[in-house]
């Protein structure tokens, strides 16, 4: 951690020390009569892909051009991460489209087959086909709702955790 104390505060501390020094200089003072010391401490917290600007400046002083290389490295990493995320999202969208298409084709096949069975006096088998499609659609709808609720609940939980830690 870097401790940064503004120069005005340092001057105030030095003035207070000088005042106390004048009072006790040349005298024998008992420990109880010495005023308690006071200090002002300022701490800063910095998080991110780049180091704190103070540290970045020190890198630059030690090795000229180093700060530019560090910033370039962070930019490249960010571009790489965004590219991967774009690929994952694109792949997920394609999987969703393929799944919907296959589900639609299977539904049409089952409905056509069930309709044919009912038309040739196999009504029990045909209604079983219709019923299985209804059960499948209901199960799919319920599982999607449960998945959405879980996702919403977990995002609310993470939001409350983030709010509490700030």
N, C-alpha and C positions, 0 to 999 in steps of 0.2 A: 504494500500500500504506500502511496506517495502522500506525504504530509506537506501541504502547502499552507503557509502562514503569510498573509498579506503583510507588506512592509509597514503599513500604518499600525497594525496590531503589534508587530515586533517593537515599534517605537514606543507604544503605550506600555508594553511589558517592561522595556528598559527604563522608562521614566519611573514606573512604580518601584522597580528594584532600587534605583538611585535614591528615591524618596526614603525608602526604608533603610537604606544604607546610611544616609545622613543621620537618621535618628539613633542608630545603634553604634555608629562608629566611635571607637575610643572608649566604649563602656563595656563593662562585664554584664552580660545579659543572661538571665535565666531562660531555660528552654521554653517555659510556659508563656513568657512575654513576647516571644517572637511571633509575629503575625503569620497565620497560615499562608502558604504560597498559593498563588492562583495561576492558572494557565488557561489559555484558550486553544482548543484543539479543533481543527477543521479537518474532516475527512471527506473524501470524495469517492464515489463508486462509479466506475465506468465499465460498460459491457458493450461488446459489439465485435464485428469481424476485424476491426482495426485496433491497434493499441491506442492508449490514451495519447492525445496530441503532445503532451509533455514528453512521454516516452519516445514517440515518433521523432520528435525534435532531437532527442539525445542520440537516437540511432543515426540520424542525419549528420550530427556533429562528429560521431565516431567514424562513420563510413559515408562520405558524400554520395548521394544517389540512392542510398538504401531506402529512404522513405518512399521514393517513387516506385521502387521494386516491390516494397511491401503493399502499397496501394494497388499496384498492378496485379499482384498475386491475389488479393481479396476480390478485385473485379473479375478476374478469370474464374475464380472459384464460384462466384455468384452466377456468372453466365453458364457455367457447367451445371450447377444445381438447377437453374431455371430450365435449361435444355432437357435435363432428365425428367423434371416434373411435367414438362410439355409432352414428352414421349409417353409417360405413364398415363396422363389424362387422355391423350389420343387413343391409346390402346384400350383403356377402360370404356371409352365411348364406342369404339369398334366392337368390343365384346358385347356391350349392351345391345347394339343394333343387330348383331348376328343372333343373339339369344332371342330377341323379339321376333325376328324373321322365322327362326326355326320353330318357336312356339306357335306362331300364327299358322305356319304350314301344317304342323301337327294337329292343331285345332280344326282346321279345315278338313283334314283327312278323317279325324274321328267323327266330326259332325256329318260328313258325307257318308261314311260307313254306317253310322247309326241311323241316318235317314233311310239308307238303302235297306237295312235290316227291318226297320219298322214297315217299309213298303212291301216287303216279301213275307209279311206275317210272322216275323221274328221280333215281335214288339218287346219282349222281356230283354233280349240281348241289346236291342236298340236303345231302350230306356236306360239300361246299365251304362252304355256308352255316353249318353247325354248326362247321366248322373255323375259319372266319373269326371267329366269335363267340369261340371259345376263344383264338385269337391276340390278339384285341382285349382280352379280359379279362386275359390274362397280361401284355400290354404295359402296360395301365393299372395293374395291381397293382405291376409292377416300377418304373414311373415314379413312383408314389406313394411307394414305399419309398425310392427314391433321393432324392426331394424331402425326405422326413422326415429321412434321414441327413444331408443337406446342411444342413438347418435346425438339427439337433441339434449338428453339428460347429461351425457358425458361432456358435451360442450358447455352446458350451464355450470356443471361441476368445475371444470377447468377454469371458467371465467371467474367463479367465486374464489377459487384458490388463488388465481393471479391477483384478484382485487385485494385479498387478505394479505398477500405478501408484499404489496407495494408500500 
